[in-house]
Amino acid sequence: MPEPINPLTRKLAQLAPFSAADRAVIDALQSPVRAVGRHRELIRSGQRYDGLLILIEGIAIRSRVFHDGRRQILNIAIPGDIIGFPACFFETALYSVTALSDAQVAPVPFAQLLRLFEEHPRVAATIFWSFACEAAIYAEHLIGVGRRSAAERVGHFLLELLMRLQAIGLADETSFRLPLTQELIADALGLSLQHVNRTNCARRGLLRSKDRLCKSAMSRGSLHLPNSTAPI
């Protein structure tokens, strides 16, 4: 049997072609790994960090919690995502990252990432291209909050997750399984729980709960995401 492809390697390989040596460099970034328990913080807002984390297994959320307990989820981190950007460029982290499930992460010192520009510039450029893709997705979230209806926000959110999970082999043509709740979706989309309920996700077959997981089944439809071809 062929060896499984590490999630970041699989993700970046869709942005640019890599040589065997490039793939070996990316694989090396994803080892060694450490286990993180469910609901444990990977990054705490206000603390200083000098490195990044590559999520190897599990799901995490980037969020900001307000003094009154309200929470805004910035996005969902899935295997292959690099956690800690842009916190490593600031004096302290701007938001917290919490494991939504049991997870495994690979720590990458920031200095090691910078060395890639000298030693493996194509790999470094592709990693930073993936950061640009992530920034474009954040822009779509702002558009959603400003101009999309509750039903459109939920649909876009689920389709975005579908496409991201397909890129790393964790979704089929129309469905995926993640530990999503309606409360989590509401916090991610700037909606009240009542608004999410009114979208009738369960009745329309978009979300089906089983074993504390949600299965999302849908057609692709129209979804604006950044072009996946890196011009390098």
C-alpha positions in Angstrom: 0.0 0.0 0.0 1.2 3.5 -0.7 2.1 5.6 2.3 -0.6 8.2 3.2 0.0 11.7 2.1 0.4 14.3 4.9 -2.5 16.8 4.8 -0.4 19.9 4.2 1.6 18.2 1.5 -1.7 17.2 -0.3 -3.1 20.7 0.1 0.0 22.5 -1.2 0.4 20.1 -4.1 -2.9 21.4 -5.5 -1.5 24.9 -5.6 1.8 24.2 -7.4 3.7 21.2 -8.8 6.5 19.9 -6.5 9.6 17.8 -7.0 10.2 14.8 -4.8 12.7 16.9 -2.8 10.1 19.6 -2.3 7.6 17.1 -1.0 10.2 15.7 1.4 10.7 19.2 2.8 7.0 19.8 3.3 6.7 16.3 4.9 9.5 17.1 7.3 7.6 20.2 8.5 4.8 17.9 9.7 6.9 15.8 12.0 7.2 15.3 15.0 3.6 15.7 16.1 2.1 16.1 19.6 -1.4 15.2 20.7 -3.9 17.8 21.9 -7.1 16.9 23.8 -10.5 18.1 22.8 -11.4 21.6 24.0 -7.7 22.4 24.8 -6.3 25.8 23.7 -3.6 25.6 21.0 -3.1 29.4 21.0 -4.4 31.9 23.6 -5.3 35.4 22.7 -2.9 38.0 24.2 0.0 35.6 24.6 3.3 35.7 22.6 4.2 33.0 20.1 7.4 32.5 18.0 6.1 29.6 15.9 3.3 28.0 13.9 1.4 24.8 14.3 0.4 22.5 11.4 -2.9 20.7 12.1 -2.3 17.1 11.2 -5.5 15.5 12.6 -8.7 16.9 14.1 -10.6 20.1 13.9 -10.0 23.4 15.6 -11.6 26.9 15.7 -10.1 30.3 15.6 -12.1 32.6 17.8 -12.4 35.8 19.9 -14.4 35.7 23.1 -15.8 39.1 24.3 -15.9 40.1 28.0 -19.6 39.4 28.2 -19.1 35.8 26.9 -20.1 36.3 23.3 -18.0 34.4 20.8 -17.1 35.1 17.2 -15.6 32.2 15.4 -13.3 33.4 12.6 -13.0 30.1 10.8 -12.7 26.4 11.1 -9.2 24.9 10.9 -9.0 21.5 9.3 -6.0 19.1 8.7 -3.4 20.7 6.5 -4.1 24.2 7.9 -1.3 26.2 9.4 -2.3 27.7 12.8 -0.7 30.8 14.3 -0.6 33.0 11.2 -0.7 36.0 11.6 -0.1 35.8 15.4 3.6 35.1 14.9 4.0 38.6 13.2 2.5 40.5 16.1 3.7 41.0 19.7 0.9 38.8 21.0 -1.8 36.6 19.4 -4.9 38.4 18.2 -7.2 35.5 18.7 -7.5 32.0 20.3 -7.4 28.6 18.7 -9.1 25.8 20.4 -9.3 22.1 19.4 -12.8 21.1 18.7 -11.9 17.4 18.7 -8.9 15.4 19.8 -6.1 16.6 17.5 -2.5 16.2 16.5 -0.3 19.2 15.6 3.3 19.7 14.3 5.1 22.7 15.8 7.1 24.8 13.3 9.4 27.5 14.7 9.1 30.8 12.8 12.8 30.9 12.1 12.5 27.5 10.4 9.7 28.9 8.2 11.9 31.9 7.2 14.8 29.6 6.3 12.6 28.1 3.6 12.9 31.3 1.6 16.7 30.8 1.4 16.8 27.0 1.1 13.5 26.1 -0.6 12.0 29.2 -2.1 9.3 27.4 -4.1 8.0 25.7 -1.0 8.1 28.9 1.0 6.2 30.8 -1.8 3.5 28.2 -2.0 3.0 28.2 1.8 2.6 32.0 1.7 0.3 31.6 -1.3 -1.9 29.4 0.9 -2.0 32.3 3.4 -3.2 34.6 0.6 -6.0 32.1 -0.2 -7.0 32.1 3.5 -7.1 35.9 3.5 -9.4 35.7 0.4 -11.7 33.4 2.3 -11.9 35.8 5.2 -12.9 38.5 2.7 -15.8 36.3 1.6 -16.8 35.9 5.2 -17.0 39.8 5.5 -19.1 39.9 2.4 -21.4 37.3 3.8 -21.9 39.2 7.1 -22.5 42.4 5.2 -24.7 41.3 2.3 -25.9 37.7 2.5 -29.1 36.4 4.1 -29.0 33.9 6.9 -29.8 31.0 4.5 -27.1 32.2 2.0 -24.5 32.5 4.8 -25.2 28.9 6.0 -25.1 27.5 2.5 -21.9 29.3 1.6 -20.3 28.2 4.9 -21.1 24.5 4.3 -20.1 24.6 0.6 -16.8 26.2 1.6 -16.1 23.5 4.1 -17.0 20.9 1.5 -14.5 22.2 -1.0 -11.7 22.6 1.6 -12.3 19.0 2.9 -12.4 17.6 -0.6 -9.0 19.1 -1.3 -7.5 16.9 1.5 -9.5 13.8 0.8 -11.9 14.2 3.8 -15.1 14.7 1.8 -16.9 12.9 -1.0 -18.7 14.6 -3.9 -21.5 16.1 -1.9 -21.0 15.4 1.8 -18.6 15.5 4.8 -18.7 14.8 8.5 -17.6 17.3 11.1 -18.5 18.0 14.8 -20.6 21.0 13.9 -23.5 22.3 16.0 -26.0 25.0 15.1 -24.5 27.1 17.9 -21.1 26.8 16.4 -22.4 27.7 12.9 -24.2 30.7 14.5 -21.0 31.9 16.1 -19.1 31.5 12.9 -21.6 33.4 10.8 -22.6 36.3 13.1 -26.1 34.9 13.4 -28.4 34.1 16.3 -29.2 30.5 17.0 -32.8 31.3 16.1 -31.7 32.6 12.6 -29.8 29.4 12.0 -32.8 27.3 13.1 -35.0 29.2 10.7 -32.8 28.2 7.7 -34.3 24.7 8.3 -30.9 23.0 7.6 -32.0 19.7 9.0 -35.4 19.7 7.2 -33.7 20.5 3.9 -31.2 17.8 4.3 -28.2 20.1 4.7 -27.3 18.9 8.2 -28.0 15.4 9.7 -26.8 14.7 13.2 -25.4 11.3 14.1 -23.0 10.4 16.9 -22.5 14.1 17.8 -21.4 14.7 14.2 -23.2 16.5 11.4 -23.3 15.2 7.9 -23.7 17.9 5.3 -25.2 16.8 1.9 -25.6 19.4 -0.9 -24.9 20.2 -4.5 -21.9 22.5 -5.2 -24.0 25.3 -6.7 -22.3 28.7 -7.0 -19.4 29.5 -4.6 -16.8 32.2 -4.9 -13.4 30.9 -3.6 -9.9 31.9 -4.6 -8.4 30.4 -7.7 -6.4 27.3 -6.6 -3.6 27.7 -9.2 -0.5 29.4 -7.8 1.3 31.6 -10.3 4.8 30.6 -9.4 
